[in-house]
Amino acid sequence: MIQITRALILIFVISIVACSIEPSSKKTTRNNQNYPNQPTGKQSLHGPKSTKKKLAYSILEGDSQFRSGLISVDIESDTNSVEINIRTELGADFEFPEVSNPNFSHMEDAKFLGIEYELTYDDDDDDDHALFSGKTKSSIFNGGSTNDIDLTPDHFKDLAIGKYSITLKVTSRYESFFGHVPSNETGIGFELNFEIEVFPIYESVIYFSSLVLNKLFTQNKLKGNNDFHNSRPETGISIRQGMESLIFDYAKNNYSFRKKIKKTFYHNEPNPTLTIVTLDVDHGFNFDDKLADTMIYLNDLISENYKTIGLTGTDDLQLYCTTKGQINK
């Protein structure tokens, strides 16, 4: 009899546990619904599969600097993007040249390397065409430096699909922290060549107009972790496509942020995902507080006017996109 009673109790307990873990079919609140603009289906939410690979290059000028270990360069490519990493190793005994500081009327060590670079490409006419140029600067205080040059789809948007020969020319001078007067002594300098392949590139535009946070949700999320002088958040919006930041802006001490923003961007697939994040923007050494985020396909945002985007913790979020489709053939 005791064994039968124990068995009945055990069955009763198992029934209660099974009921408690059974998925509920009850409708969720507004902020937890599956909105039609959120990504669905089998397409990856993380964009196209990475095809990153190292590129070989030929040294046209400055070979001795490479052989001595003074310079090393790594070049990696992904779909319509190139990362160039330039490293220098001057050695611990390197004597820094001196430059004049006009602000303080004295001489100081030039412990920074200011690099100027120019990239050109050859096409079927065998002529050099400007692709991209710029400047970068890094500290050589410890006897070495690292400088990065990043090329993204917007740098290749005017190139037709196909393979191209790219030439990188680098010159440099030693500079002080302020860099007002560079040293007459030149630093590293070299020229190299490598090949890339350009794939289809698409052009789109995103438009933003307003974000209104839900006050109760925001207060619960922050739990009082906000400015000492004002309890209201710095309402911020961040929109990214892959690693590129398209929009980042905010309003101070307000539950709403209203400002018309337009941003043109370039992408490698016809229907990429955009990552949308609402924030309480912090300053100084504090990190921004993420309130909510979602990923949305570009095609779900295509419109002729602003669309209301359903996102957890928001009372209103207005944005839309237009697209030109593929722009290089």
TORFITI-931528 format. One record per residue: residue in three letters; x, y, z of N, C-alpha, C, O in turn. Coordinates in steps of 0.02 Angstrom, whole numbers, padded with zeros to 5 digits, always signed. Each point is the difference from the previous one (the first is absolute). Example, Ala and Ser with C-alpha at 12.3 -4.5 7.8 and 13.67 -1.06 7.14 Angstrom:
<atoms>
ALA+00660-00284+00390-00045+00059+00000+00045+00060+00000+00052-00001+00033/SER-00070+00054-00069+00042+00059+00003-00039+00055+00037+00025+00055+00008/
</atoms>
This chain:
<atoms>
MET+00042-00061+00000-00042+00061+00000+00044+00063+00000-00014+00048-00037/ILE+00066-00048+00078+00046+00057+00002+00034+00010-00067+00008+00057-00022/GLN+00012-00112-00011+00033+00005-00065-00048+00028-00052+00022+00040-00043/ILE-00085-00059+00045-00050+00026-00048-00009+00075+00011-00004+00038-00048/THR+00001-00017+00111-00009+00071+00016+00060+00041-00026-00009+00053-00030/ARG+00070-00079+00041+00060+00035-00025+00000+00005-00076+00019+00051-00028/ALA-00042-00104-00005-00003+00001-00073-00049+00053-00025+00014+00035-00048/LEU-00072-00030+00083-00050+00050-00020+00027+00071+00010-00012+00044-00042/ILE+00048-00033+00098+00030+00066+00012+00050+00017-00053+00002+00056-00025/LEU+00040-00104+00006+00051+00010-00051-00032+00019-00067+00024+00046-00033/ILE-00077-00080+00013-00035+00015-00063-00029+00070+00003+00002+00037-00050/PHE-00029-00018+00109-00030+00067+00008+00053+00055-00009-00013+00050-00033/VAL+00072-00061+00064+00054+00049-00005+00025+00007-00072+00011+00056-00023/ILE-00003-00111-00013+00023+00001-00069-00049+00037-00044+00020+00037-00045/SER-00086-00045+00059-00052+00034-00039+00005+00075+00009-00007+00038-00048/ILE+00018-00016+00112+00007+00072+00014+00059+00029-00037-00006+00054-00030/VAL+00065-00087+00032+00061+00024-00033-00011+00004-00075+00022+00048-00032/ALA-00054-00099+00003-00012+00000-00072-00044+00058-00021+00012+00031-00052/CYS-00063-00016+00093-00044+00056-00016+00038+00066+00004-00013+00046-00040/SER+00059-00040+00088+00035+00063+00011+00049+00016-00056+00015+00059-00012/ILE+00010-00111-00023+00049+00014-00052-00031-00004-00070+00036+00010-00049/GLU-00100-00022+00045-00032-00002-00065-00002+00069-00031-00019+00047+00035/PRO+00039-00038-00099+00000+00066-00030-00069+00031+00001-00051-00033-00013/SER+00049+00098+00030-00063+00035+00004-00020+00025-00069+00042+00023-00038/SER-00105-00028+00022-00026+00025-00064-00031+00069+00007-00028+00027-00047/LYS+00033+00001+00107-00029+00065+00013+00039+00054-00036+00062-00002-00003/LYS-00098+00052-00025+00032+00055-00035+00045+00040+00047-00017+00011+00058/THR+00074+00011-00085+00046+00040+00041-00018+00073-00008-00043+00019-00039/THR+00078+00022+00079-00014+00072-00003+00027+00030-00064+00034-00034-00038/ARG-00051+00097+00026+00019+00034-00062+00075-00003-00012+00022-00011-00057/ASN+00017+00021+00109+00072+00005-00009+00034-00067-00012+00060-00002-00013/ASN-00097-00053+00017+00030-00066-00011-00030-00035-00060+00015-00059-00012/GLN-00057+00092-00026-00030-00031-00058+00051-00009-00056+00052+00033-00001/ASN-00067-00080-00045+00042-00010-00059-00024+00047-00055-00048-00015-00035/TYR+00081+00071+00028-00021+00048-00050+00022-00023-00069+00052-00032-00006/PRO-00091+00049-00045+00016-00024-00067+00065+00028-00028+00028-00029-00046/ASN-00003+00084+00074+00062+00029-00026+00062-00034+00029+00056+00015-00022/GLN-00063-00060+00070+00057-00035+00028+00020-00059-00045-00044-00029-00032/PRO+00108+00011+00030+00023-00052-00046-00032-00067+00014-00004-00022+00057/THR-00019-00010-00110-00027-00068+00004+00028-00039-00059+00031+00029-00044/GLY-00043-00094+00043+00022-00040-00057+00069-00029+00011+00027+00003+00056/LYS+00002-00031-00109+00062-00037+00005+00062+00041-00015+00055-00024+00011/GLN-00062+00085-00035+00059+00041-00015+00038+00015+00064-00030+00014+00052/SER+00096-00016-00057+00042+00014+00058-00009+00071+00024-00003+00046-00039/LEU+00000-00038+00106-00005+00066+00029+00067+00033+00006+00005+00058+00021/HIS+00047-00093-00038+00068+00026+00010+00033+00019-00065+00061+00009-00002/GLY-00099-00002-00052+00027+00023-00063+00035-00057-00037-00004-00057+00021/PRO+00037+00073-00077+00032-00051-00041+00058-00033+00037+00032+00031+00043/LYS-00018-00093-00061+00055-00036+00032+00066+00033-00016+00012+00021-00057/SER+00031-00016+00108+00064+00033-00009+00043-00039-00050+00004-00061+00002/THR+00029+00098-00047+00048-00029-00047+00069+00030+00012+00040+00004-00047/LYS-00025+00016+00108+00062+00034+00016+00060-00045-00016+00002-00059+00017/LYS+00047+00089-00050+00061-00036-00018+00058+00049-00003-00009+00059-00012/LYS+00070-00085+00021+00060+00041-00006+00018+00009-00073-00007-00046-00040/LEU+00030+00106+00023+00020+00015-00068+00076+00005-00005+00033+00029+00043/ALA-00007-00058-00096+00072+00007-00015+00011+00068-00032-00045+00028-00032/TYR+00105-00002+00039+00016+00065-00031+00072-00001-00024+00042-00039+00022/SER-00029+00085-00070+00068+00009-00027+00027+00067+00024-00035+00051-00004/ILE+00097-00050+00028+00031+00062+00023+00032+00035-00059+00044-00028-00033/LEU-00066+00089+00019+00026+00039-00056+00057+00046+00022+00048+00010-00038/GLU-00053+00018+00098+00052+00044+00028+00005-00013+00075-00050-00014+00033/GLY+00111+00021-00006+00010-00008+00072+00013-00071+00022-00011-00018+00058/ASP+00035-00024-00104+00011-00071+00016+00048-00009+00059-00011-00045+00041/SER+00062+00087-00036+00050-00008+00053-00031+00011+00069+00021-00031+00048/GLN-00072+00074-00043-00033+00012+00064-00040-00062+00022-00006-00013+00060/PHE-00021-00024-00108-00036-00061+00015+00050-00054+00021-00012-00036+00049/ARG+00067+00029-00085+00048-00053+00015+00034+00011+00067+00019-00048+00033/SER-00011+00111-00012+00033+00015+00063-00047-00008+00060+00022+00001+00057/GLY-00087-00009-00071-00048-00006+00055-00027+00067+00023-00040+00002+00047/LEU+00061+00051-00079-00025+00066+00019-00075+00006-00015-00036+00032+00038/ILE+00014-00062-00092-00070+00003-00020-00027-00070-00011+00035-00043-00027/SER-00097+00032+00047-00037-00060-00019-00071+00020-00016-00028+00044+00033/VAL-00001-00076-00084-00067+00017-00023-00040-00063-00009+00023-00049-00029/ASP-00084+00050+00055-00048-00054-00012-00061+00029-00035-00025+00054+00019/ILE+00000-00089-00070-00059+00023-00037-00050-00058-00001+00015-00055-00021/GLU-00076+00070+00045-00054-00048-00001-00059+00029-00038-00014+00060+00003/SER-00020-00103-00040-00059+00022-00037-00060-00041+00019+00005-00060+00015/ASP-00063+00092-00017-00064-00034+00007-00042+00026-00059+00027+00034-00043/THR-00090-00051+00040-00041+00023-00055-00002+00076-00002-00027+00032+00045/ASN+00056-00003-00098+00002+00072-00011+00029+00039+00059-00022+00056+00014/SER+00070-00084+00020+00034+00036+00054+00072-00025+00005+00015-00058-00015/VAL+00029+00104+00037+00071-00017+00007+00025+00031+00064-00015+00058+00015/GLU+00054-00096+00025+00031+00025+00060+00076-00004-00009+00027-00054-00012/ILE+00006+00112+00018+00072+00004-00007+00030+00019+00067-00015+00053+00027/ASN+00059-00095+00000+00032+00012+00064+00074+00012-00012+00036-00043-00026/ILE-00012+00103+00046+00070+00020-00009+00033+00004+00068-00023+00038+00043/ARG+00076-00076-00032+00036+00000+00064+00072+00022-00011+00032-00020-00049/THR-00007+00060+00094+00070+00020-00001+00034-00023+00064-00031-00002+00053/GLU+00094-00015-00058+00040-00021+00058+00065+00038-00003+00048-00021-00033/LEU-00045+00078+00069+00059+00043-00003+00054-00022+00048+00059+00017-00008/GLY-00078-00056+00059+00049-00023+00049+00001+00044+00061-00014+00060-00003/ALA+00032-00090+00060-00001+00036+00064+00052+00056+00003-00008+00046+00040/ASP+00061-00050-00080+00053+00050+00003-00009+00056-00051+00044+00041-00010/PHE-00101-00040-00022-00012+00051-00052+00001+00070+00031-00032+00012+00052/GLU+00069+00034-00083+00004+00069+00024-00052+00042-00037+00004+00010-00061/PHE-00052+00015+00099-00053+00040-00030+00026+00068-00021+00035+00033+00038/PRO-00052-00011-00098+00019+00069-00020-00040+00050+00041-00052-00016+00027/GLU+00078+00077-00024-00034+00053+00037-00036+00048-00047+00023+00013-00056/VAL-00080+00012+00079-00037+00049-00039-00019+00058+00045-00002-00007+00062/SER-00011+00064-00092-00018+00060+00038-00073-00001+00017-00042-00015-00043/ASN+00026+00032+00105-00070+00008+00022-00014+00074+00005+00021+00033+00047/PRO-00058-00004-00097-00012+00072+00000-00044+00024+00057+00003+00058+00019/ASN-00043-00103+00010-00044+00021+00055+00039+00014+00063-00017+00046+00038/PHE+00069-00086-00026+00037+00006+00062+00073+00023-00011+00039+00003+00047/SER-00023+00014-00109+00066+00028-00018+00058-00043+00025+00047+00026+00031/HIS-00051-00090-00044+00057-00042+00018+00002-00060-00048-00047-00012-00038/MET+00102-00025+00041+00008-00059-00042-00024-00061+00039+00007-00004+00061/GLU-00036-00043-00097-00023-00062+00032+00009-00059-00047+00006+00009-00061/ASP-00003-00069+00089+00010-00061-00040-00060-00013-00045-00057+00008+00020/ALA+00073-00028-00081-00053-00019-00048-00012-00075+00008+00030-00041-00035/LYS-00075+00024+00080-00012-00070+00016-00063-00027-00033-00029-00050+00022/PHE+00008+00083-00076-00058-00024-00037+00019-00005-00074+00040+00040-00025/LEU-00068-00089-00009+00013-00010-00071-00063+00020-00039-00051-00034+00005/GLY+00056+00088-00043-00056+00022-00042+00007-00030-00069+00048+00014-00036/ILE-00098-00054+00017+00003-00036-00064-00050+00029-00049-00057+00013+00018/GLU+00080-00001-00079-00044+00019-00055+00000-00058-00050+00052-00028-00016/TYR-00111+00010-00008-00005-00057-00046-00046+00017-00059-00045+00042+00005/GLU+00059-00074-00060-00039+00009-00060-00010-00068-00034+00048-00037-00010/LEU-00110+00022-00007-00016-00062-00035-00027+00017-00069-00044+00042-00008/THR+00072-00076-00043-00023+00009-00068-00016-00069-00029+00022-00051+00027/TYR-00060+00050-00082-00016-00064-00031+00011+00005-00076-00006+00054-00029/ASP+00022-00111+00000+00006-00006-00073-00061-00036-00027-00024-00048+00030/ASP-00001+00072-00086-00053-00038-00034+00026-00019-00070+00060-00003-00011/ASP-00106-00009-00035+00021-00026-00065+00042+00049-00040+00036-00021-00046/ASP-00040+00086+00062+00039+00048-00038+00071+00009+00026+00039+00040-00026/ASP-00022-00079+00079+00068+00000+00029+00020+00067+00029+00059+00012+00011/ASP-00106+00031+00002+00014+00064+00033-00016-00004+00074-00044-00038+00021/ASP+00080+00078+00019-00014+00003+00072-00058+00047+00013-00002+00056-00026/HIS-00045-00078+00067-00057+00040+00020-00002+00005+00076+00010-00050+00034/ALA-00024+00109-00008-00003+00008+00073-00056-00040+00029-00056+00000-00025/LEU+00071-00036+00079-00051-00039+00035-00014+00029+00069-00058+00011+00018/PHE+00111+00003+00021-00009+00023+00068+00066+00026+00026+00053-00028-00015/SER-00055+00082+00054+00061+00026+00031-00018+00027+00069-00058+00014+00014/GLY+00107-00007+00028-00014+00024+00068+00063+00004+00042+00056-00010-00024/LYS-00067+00026+00088+00055+00006+00048-00019-00039+00063-00058-00007+00017/THR+00108-00019+00016-00009-00032+00064+00062+00014+00043+00052+00018-00027/LYS-00059-00027+00092+00054+00018+00046+00000-00048+00058-00054-00017+00026/SER+00112-00005-00004+00004-00045+00057+00063+00013+00040+00050+00027-00026/SER-00052-00046+00089+00057+00011+00044+00056-00050-00015-00014-00058-00013/ILE+00076+00081+00016+00058-00044-00006+00041+00004+00064+00060-00013-00001/PHE-00092+00030+00056+00033+00009+00063+00039-00062+00021+00054+00004+00028/ASN-00083-00063-00042+00032-00063+00020+00043-00029-00056+00018-00059+00003/GLY-00001+00099-00053+00044-00023-00053-00035-00032-00058+00033-00027-00045/GLY-00099+00030+00043-00037-00028-00055-00068+00031-00007-00021+00038+00044/SER-00014-00053-00098-00066+00028-00010-00042-00047-00041+00025-00045-00035/THR-00091+00054+00039-00047-00038-00040-00050+00048-00031-00030+00041+00036/ASN+00020-00046-00100-00047+00042-00036-00044-00043-00044+00024-00047-00032/ASP-00089+00061+00031-00047-00038-00039-00034+00043-00053-00016+00058+00012/ILE+00007-00087-00070-00038+00031-00054-00056-00047-00019+00012-00058-00017/ASP-00074+00081+00021-00058-00042-00013-00037+00026-00062-00018+00058-00003/LEU+00007-00103-00044-00040+00016-00059-00066-00039+00004+00000-00060+00013/THR-00055+00094-00025-00067-00028+00006-00037+00006-00067+00027+00031-00046/PRO-00086-00060+00039-00035+00003-00065-00008+00069-00029-00001+00008-00061/ASP-00005+00044+00103-00008+00067-00029+00063+00024-00036-00004+00045-00042/HIS+00063-00075+00056+00060+00017-00037+00001-00032-00069+00034+00025-00045/PHE-00071-00079+00036+00001-00037-00063-00064+00010-00041-00009-00032-00052/LYS-00036+00074+00075-00066+00006-00030+00000+00022-00073-00047-00013-00037/ASP+00101+00048+00016+00003+00024-00069+00036-00048-00046+00009+00014-00059/LEU+00012-00072+00085+00036-00049-00040-00048-00055-00024-00041-00024+00038/ALA+00048+00006-00101-00040-00055-00027+00023-00066+00031+00056-00005+00026/ILE-00098-00045-00030+00018-00066+00025+00061-00027-00038+00003+00004-00061/GLY+00045-00030+00098+00059-00028-00032+00062+00006+00043-00005+00020+00058/LYS+00063-00037-00086+00063+00001+00037+00039+00063-00016-00001+00025-00057/TYR+00036+00001+00108+00037+00062-00007+00068-00006+00033+00008-00036+00049/SER+00041+00072-00077+00066+00005+00030+00002+00065+00040-00011+00054-00026/ILE+00027-00061+00092+00000+00057+00046+00073+00016+00020+00038-00045+00016/THR-00021+00109-00018+00066+00021+00022-00007+00044+00062-00039+00048+00001/LEU+00077-00064+00051+00001+00038+00062+00068+00035+00006+00052-00033-00001/LYS-00053+00099+00007+00061+00039+00010-00004+00034+00068-00048+00034+00015/VAL+00100-00043+00026+00002+00027+00068+00061+00044+00010+00056-00020-00018/THR-00065+00079+00046+00054+00043+00022-00014+00020+00073-00058-00004+00022/SER+00109+00025+00014-00012+00018+00071+00053+00048+00025+00054+00007-00029/ARG-00072+00028+00083+00046+00044+00036-00011-00009+00075-00055-00016+00022/TYR+00108+00028+00015-00006-00002+00073-00030+00065+00025+00017+00054-00025/GLU-00062-00059+00073-00036+00059+00026-00001-00001+00076+00011-00052+00031/SER-00025+00110-00002-00013+00004+00072-00073-00017+00014-00038-00014-00046/PHE+00020+00016+00109-00069-00016+00019-00049+00046-00034-00052-00022-00026/PHE+00068+00088+00024-00045+00048-00030+00006+00000-00076-00047+00018-00035/GLY+00105-00037+00010+00008-00006-00072-00002+00064-00039-00012-00001-00060/HIS+00024+00059+00094-00002+00063-00036+00055+00005-00053-00012+00021-00057/VAL+00073-00041+00077+00056+00005-00046+00033-00069-00005+00032-00022+00047/PRO-00041-00013-00102+00031-00066-00007+00075+00006-00007+00026+00051-00021/SER+00008-00104+00038+00073-00002-00006+00019-00001-00074-00037-00024-00042/ASN+00096+00051+00027+00027-00004-00068+00024-00071-00016+00011-00017-00058/GLU-00004-00022+00110+00024-00069-00010-00058-00045-00019-00048-00007+00038/THR+00052-00023-00096-00053-00044-00023+00003-00067+00036+00053-00022+00022/GLY-00111-00009-00016-00004-00065+00032+00000-00056-00053+00040+00001-00046/ILE-00084-00047+00054-00004-00055-00048-00031+00025-00065-00033+00051-00002/GLY+00046-00088-00051-00030+00015-00064+00005-00061-00045+00053-00031-00003/PHE-00107+00014-00031+00002-00059-00043-00058+00003-00050-00045+00042+00006/GLU+00047-00087-00053-00053-00007-00050-00009-00074-00015+00049-00035-00012/LEU-00111+00012+00012-00013-00070-00015-00063-00007-00043-00038+00048-00008/ASN+00029-00108-00018-00055-00013-00046-00034-00065+00018+00033-00049+00018/PHE-00100+00047-00022-00038-00061+00012-00063+00000-00043-00018+00051-00028/GLU-00014-00108+00024-00060-00007-00042-00062-00012+00044+00004-00035+00050/ILE-00060+00064-00071-00064-00013+00033-00052-00016-00052+00010+00011-00060/GLU-00066-00038+00083-00057-00013-00044-00060+00037+00028-00016-00006+00059/VAL-00018+00044-00101-00059+00038+00020-00062-00039-00019-00006-00024-00057/PHE-00040+00018+00104-00063-00036-00009-00058+00050-00003+00011+00060+00007/PRO-00073-00084-00017-00057+00047-00002-00004+00042+00063+00009-00025+00056/ILE-00024+00089-00065-00008+00048+00055-00068+00033-00007-00019+00021-00055/TYR-00017-00015+00110-00067+00028+00001-00001+00065+00040+00038+00008+00048/GLU-00081+00038-00067-00005+00065+00033-00070+00009+00028-00050-00011-00034/SER+00046+00032+00097-00064+00013+00033+00005+00062+00044+00055+00024+00013/VAL-00112+00002+00008-00003+00058+00044-00047-00015+00058-00054-00027-00011/ILE+00075+00044+00071-00043-00008+00059-00020+00069+00026+00041+00046+00001/TYR-00104-00040+00019-00028+00063+00026-00027-00013+00071-00036-00048+00011/PHE+00055+00091+00035-00024-00004+00069-00032+00067+00018+00022+00053-00021/SER-00076-00057+00062-00031+00063+00021-00013+00004+00075+00007+00054+00029/SER-00026-00110+00005-00017+00007+00071+00005-00066+00037-00012-00054-00028/LEU+00028+00060+00092+00001-00056+00047-00030+00025+00066+00022+00050+00027/VAL-00072-00086-00002-00030+00015+00065+00003-00063+00043-00028-00051-00018/LEU+00064+00056+00074+00006-00057+00045-00062-00006+00044-00031+00049+00018/ASN+00015-00111+00000-00052-00012+00049+00028+00016+00070+00050-00030+00020/LYS-00080+00076+00015+00028+00025+00062+00007-00055+00053+00052-00005+00031/LEU-00104-00035-00021+00002-00052+00051+00052-00053-00016+00038-00020+00044/PHE-00037-00002-00107+00050-00050-00021+00071+00027+00011+00042-00036+00027/THR-00030+00098-00046+00067+00029+00006+00022+00006+00073+00057-00015+00017/GLN-00103+00037+00026+00017+00006+00071+00016-00067+00030+00046-00006+00040/ASN-00085-00045-00058+00013-00068+00026+00066-00028-00026+00036-00035+00035/LYS-00021+00052-00097+00061-00025-00031+00062+00031+00032+00049-00034+00014/LEU-00052+00099-00003+00057+00036+00028+00006-00009+00076+00055+00004+00028/LYS-00112-00015+00005-00001-00011+00072+00036+00057+00038+00038-00013+00047/GLY-00052+00074-00068+00029+00057+00034+00073+00014-00017+00029+00047+00026/ASN+00000-00089-00069+00071+00009-00018+00005+00053-00055+00013-00017-00058/ASN-00021+00079+00076+00001+00054-00048+00036+00061+00031+00031-00006+00052/ASP-00036+00063-00084+00034+00059+00025-00024+00018+00070-00058-00010+00017/PHE+00104+00037+00023-00018+00020+00068-00047+00061-00001-00044+00006+00042/HIS+00053+00038-00092-00036+00062+00000-00066-00003-00039-00041+00045+00006/ASN+00031-00099-00045-00060-00005-00041-00017-00073-00010+00042-00038-00023/SER-00103+00019+00039-00019-00071-00004-00019-00021-00071-00006-00059-00014/ARG-00003+00108-00031-00019-00017-00067+00060-00024-00041+00056+00024+00011/PRO-00066-00070-00057+00056-00028-00038+00023+00046-00057-00035+00046-00019/GLU+00095-00061-00006+00023+00030-00063-00022-00049-00055+00037-00046-00017/THR-00096+00057-00010-00030-00047-00047+00040-00002-00065+00006+00050-00035/GLY+00022-00109+00020+00043-00007-00058-00023-00054-00047-00033-00048+00020/ILE+00052+00055-00083-00015-00049-00052+00065-00019-00035+00039+00044-00019/SER-00028-00108+00009+00057-00024-00038-00025-00048-00053-00036-00047+00015/ILE+00055+00059-00078-00019-00044-00055+00063-00018-00038+00037+00044-00021/ARG-00025-00108+00013+00060-00025-00033-00019-00048-00056-00052-00033+00002/GLN+00096+00031-00052-00004-00051-00052+00067-00036-00001+00050+00028-00023/GLY-00050-00090+00047+00063-00034+00010+00041+00037+00053-00025+00012+00054/MET+00087+00004-00071+00043+00036+00047-00004+00076-00009+00032+00038+00037/GLU-00070-00015-00086-00004+00071-00014-00055+00034+00040-00057-00023+00000/SER+00074+00077+00034-00049+00039+00036-00034+00048-00049+00033+00042-00031/LEU-00099-00049+00024-00038+00043-00045-00026+00062+00036+00005+00056-00024/ILE-00034-00067+00083-00028+00054+00039+00017-00010+00074-00009-00055+00027/PHE+00034+00106+00005+00008+00001+00073-00010+00072+00023+00038+00044-00017/ASP-00091-00034+00057-00015+00067+00025-00046-00007+00060-00027-00054+00013/TYR+00019+00108+00024-00040-00004+00061-00024+00069+00022+00024+00051-00025/ALA-00071-00051+00072-00025+00062+00031+00015-00003+00074-00005-00053+00031/LYS+00025+00110-00002+00017+00003+00070-00063+00005+00044-00046+00037-00015/ASN+00047-00076+00070-00051+00005+00052-00071+00003-00028-00038+00047+00014/ASN+00022-00098-00054-00066-00001-00032-00018-00072-00017+00044-00040-00017/TYR-00108+00024+00021-00023-00067-00019-00013-00005-00075-00017-00054-00025/SER+00026+00109-00011-00010-00001-00072+00058+00034-00035+00033+00044+00027/PHE-00020-00067-00089+00051+00029-00042-00030+00009-00069-00017-00048-00034/ARG+00011+00110+00012-00030+00015-00065+00049+00042-00042+00018+00056+00019/LYS+00003-00085-00074+00046+00035-00045+00001-00038-00066+00008-00061-00001/LYS-00016+00096-00054+00001-00033-00065+00072-00012-00021+00040+00047-00006/ILE-00024-00111-00007+00068-00020-00019-00005-00043-00063-00043-00043-00006/LYS+00088+00057-00040+00002-00038-00063+00071-00025-00011+00048+00037+00008/LYS-00041-00101-00025+00066-00029-00008+00001-00049-00060-00040-00047-00002/THR+00085+00060-00045+00009-00046-00056+00052-00053+00019+00051+00016+00031/PHE-00065-00079-00048+00048-00053+00016+00003-00050-00057-00044-00004-00043/TYR+00099-00034+00043+00014-00048-00053+00008-00069+00030+00027-00008+00055/HIS-00052-00043-00090+00001-00067+00029+00012-00053-00054-00005+00014-00060/ASN+00021-00074+00082+00023-00053-00046-00054-00049-00020+00012-00042-00044/GLU-00070+00045+00073-00055-00045-00017-00063+00043-00008-00005+00054+00030/PRO-00043-00077-00070-00058+00042-00014-00046+00012+00059-00035+00050+00002/ASN+00035-00096+00047-00046+00007+00056+00037-00012+00067-00013-00051+00033/PRO+00057+00096-00014+00037-00010+00063-00043+00014+00061-00056+00025-00006/THR+00081-00043+00064-00035+00016+00062+00030+00063+00032+00060+00012-00004/LEU-00103+00027+00034+00021+00058+00038-00012-00014+00074-00052-00028+00019/THR+00099+00047+00023-00006-00009+00072-00020+00067+00031+00034+00050-00008/ILE-00091-00050+00044-00026+00061+00031+00004-00008+00075-00024-00050+00028/VAL+00055+00098+00006+00009-00003+00072-00023+00066+00031+00018+00054-00024/THR-00059-00059+00076-00017+00060+00039+00044+00002+00062+00015-00052+00030/LEU+00006+00112-00010+00051+00008+00051-00017+00056+00048-00037+00046-00016/ASP+00065-00052+00076+00009+00057+00044+00074+00017-00006+00043-00036+00027/VAL-00028+00091-00061+00070+00017-00016+00033+00029+00062-00025+00047+00031/ASP+00083-00075-00013+00039+00025+00056+00062+00036-00026+00017-00003-00059/HIS+00017+00037+00105+00058+00040-00019+00059-00017+00044-00006-00036+00050/GLY+00063+00063-00069+00060-00012+00040+00022-00073-00006+00005-00027-00055/PHE+00009-00004+00112+00024-00069+00001-00056-00051+00006+00013-00060+00004/ASN-00076+00083-00003-00056-00045+00006-00019-00028-00068+00007+00034-00051/PHE-00032-00095+00052-00025-00031-00062-00073+00018-00010-00037+00011+00047/ASP+00017-00008-00111-00071+00011-00015-00041-00059+00025+00023-00057-00002/ASP-00084+00071+00025-00045-00053+00023-00046-00020-00058-00039+00041-00024/LYS+00045-00104+00002-00044-00023-00053-00070-00015+00029-00006-00036+00049/LEU-00045+00064-00080-00068-00010+00022-00034-00057-00038-00031-00044+00031/ALA+00038+00043-00097-00030-00053-00040+00033+00000-00069+00030+00050-00020/ASP-00034-00106-00015+00027-00003-00068-00039-00050-00042-00036-00042+00026/THR+00044+00048-00091-00032-00046-00047+00039+00002-00065+00039+00046-00012/MET-00051-00096-00030+00030-00001-00067-00057-00003-00051-00048-00038+00008/ILE+00053+00079-00059-00054+00007-00049+00029-00003-00070+00052+00030-00013/TYR-00084-00067-00031+00022-00002-00069-00013+00067-00035-00051+00033+00013/LEU+00096-00015-00057-00008+00062-00039-00067+00001-00036-00034+00051+00000/ASN+00016-00107-00032-00062-00001-00039-00062+00014+00042-00050+00026-00026/ASP+00053-00041+00091-00057+00013+00043-00005+00073+00019-00050+00022+00029/LEU+00101+00017-00045+00000+00071+00016-00012+00044-00062-00008+00060+00006/ILE+00007-00092-00065-00009+00038-00062-00070+00032-00001-00050-00034+00010/SER+00049+00099-00021-00063+00037+00001+00011+00068-00032+00057+00021-00013/GLU-00112+00014+00000+00004+00069-00025-00008+00050+00057+00007+00060-00010/ASN-00022-00085+00069-00009+00044+00058+00017-00038+00064+00013-00060-00002/TYR-00014+00096+00057+00021-00029+00064-00046-00057+00021-00061+00003-00009/LYS+00092-00055+00037-00036-00058+00026+00008-00003+00075+00053+00018+00027/THR-00105-00040+00008+00004-00011+00072+00031-00068+00013-00028-00051-00021/ILE+00084+00050+00056+00036-00062+00014-00015-00022+00071+00012+00038+00047/GLY-00039-00097-00039-00014-00027+00066+00062-00027+00033+00030-00047-00025/LEU-00009+00077+00080+00060-00021+00035-00013+00002+00075-00029+00048+00026/THR+00050-00099+00009-00009-00003+00072+00022+00064+00035+00054+00027-00014/GLY-00097-00002+00058+00018+00059+00040-00008+00066-00035+00024+00051+00026/THR-00056-00050-00085-00011+00064-00035-00074+00013-00008-00039-00046-00010/ASP+00021+00109+00014-00068+00021-00016-00005+00021-00073-00055+00000-00029/ASP+00111+00019+00000+00000+00020-00070+00071-00003-00028+00047+00021+00033/LEU-00041-00047-00094+00064-00001-00035-00015+00005-00074-00032-00044-00029/GLN+00055+00099-00003-00017+00015-00069+00062+00000-00043+00047+00038+00011/LEU-00047-00082-00062+00054+00000-00049-00022-00038-00062-00050-00035+00001/TYR+00088+00042-00055-00013-00039-00061+00063+00002-00043+00047+00037+00013/CYS-00048-00078-00067+00057-00004-00046-00024+00004-00072-00057-00017-00016/THR+00101+00041-00027-00008-00006-00072+00063-00034-00028+00052+00000+00034/THR-00056-00027-00093+00059-00034-00028+00004+00010-00075-00051+00002-00034/LYS+00112+00004+00009+00012+00003-00072+00016-00067-00029+00003-00008-00061/GLY+00008-00042+00106+00021-00065-00024+00074+00000-00019+00039+00040+00025/GLN-00020-00085-00070+00070-00006-00019+00021+00061-00041-00035+00020-00046/ILE+00093+00009+00063+00022+00061-00034+00062-00010-00041+00019+00045-00038/ASN+00013-00103+00042+00058-00014-00043-00016-00062-00042-00031-00047+00025/LYS+00052+00047-00085-00016-00055-00046+00064-00032-00026-00003-00048-00039/
</atoms>
